[in-house]
Amino acid sequence: MHTERLVSIGAKMALKGVRARVSLRVAISCFLLLIALPVSSKESFDPQGYFVNPDEANMSDLANYWWQWFYSIPKIQNPRLDPTGIHCAAMQSGEVWFLADAEPGEITERKCQVPFGKSLFFTVINNIGWTPPGVEQSCDEAIEGVDFEPVSTDVIEVKLNGTPFPNPALHLVGSADCFDILDRIPSEYNPPSYYPSATDGYWFMLKPLPVGTYDLSISAISKWDGGQKTIQDVRYLIEVIPE
């Protein structure tokens, strides 16, 4: 206050002008920052724009890679055995992040932080098969052995912020080429070859989400006369964070 009393009226007016210009620059900078950062809001976010159709990505190869990713992670930090989501970043790389399913019949809720710019790939339910050493099997036989046969009463459902994926039956995807399910295990562990391996089932993908929080629910239910059985029930609370 003492310093301000020593300033002349003209100087005070000049200071006010400087402060006004500084405030204006700060406001403009904040506005530009808001434009630059992709921030999600409940009012403007439309989940439909982030659903990927099976023909828009090579989901067959991604399904193979998903299983290699799963088998490359030790049990102590394996995301499928993790009830909280603390290990969801384990062995993730590239532009696509994999989300783990859960043990059949278990209700699971996980919290997961995902860097901005990553697509999300995951399964609802699928078959997996491999060929142990010493067993002879062709790739065609391996693929035929995992053929997934949906039942008309099965319910496959994936929702993002309460909005369901359209036409989930179209997401039945199988291996176009065989693979070795143990291929991503480090060579120092001398993993055996389990080629040919193959998979077939329901696979889904989300485009990179804006920075924000999301509710992703994944479920599979089989119904029959007199009852029903929940096979998959996983909920992900996803936080997309700036890199």
C-alpha positions, 0 to 999 in steps of 0.5 A: 500500500505504501508504494501505491501511495507514492505513484502519481495519478498518471502512473496509476492509470498507466499501471491499470492499462498494463494490468488490463493488457496482461489480464487480456493476454492471460485470458487469451492464453487460457482460451487457447490452452482450452482449445489445444487440450482435448477435454471431455465433457458430459455435454459434448462427448458422443460415444458413438463417434469413438466406436470402431467397426470390425472392418475399420481395423485389423482386429484379427491380428490385434486379437492374436497380439492380445493373447501374446500380450496376456501370456507375456505378463507374469502372474504377479502383475497380470491385468487379468488377475488384477481386481483393481486395475493397478496393473493395466499398464503392464507390457503396453506399447504402441498406439493400441492399449489392451484391456484385460477381461476377467475370470468367468463369472466374477464381477470385476471393477477396475480403475485404469489410467490411459495416456491420451492418443491410445486406442483401446482393444478388448474382448468380451468372450472368446475361444483360444487354442494352441499346439503344444510341442510334439503335437502336429496340427495345421493352421487350418486345424487350429483355426477350426478347433477354436470356432466360436458358435454363438447361441441365439440366446446369448447377450453380448453387451459393451457400453461406453458412458451408458451408450451401447456399441451398435450391432455387437454380433458383427464383432465376432472376429477370428484369427485369419493367420495362426500365431505362437501364443508365447512369442512375446515371452523374453527369449531368456526364459526359453519359451517353447513354441506353441505354434499354431495358436488361434482365437475366435470370439467377440472383440471390440475397439475404441478410438483414442478418447479425449482427456477425461474420465469414462465408464466402460462396461463389458458383459456376456450373458447366456440365457436358457429356459428357466435361468441365465448365467453371467459369463463376463461382467467387467467395468472399467473406470478409465481416466485418459491423461495427457502424455 
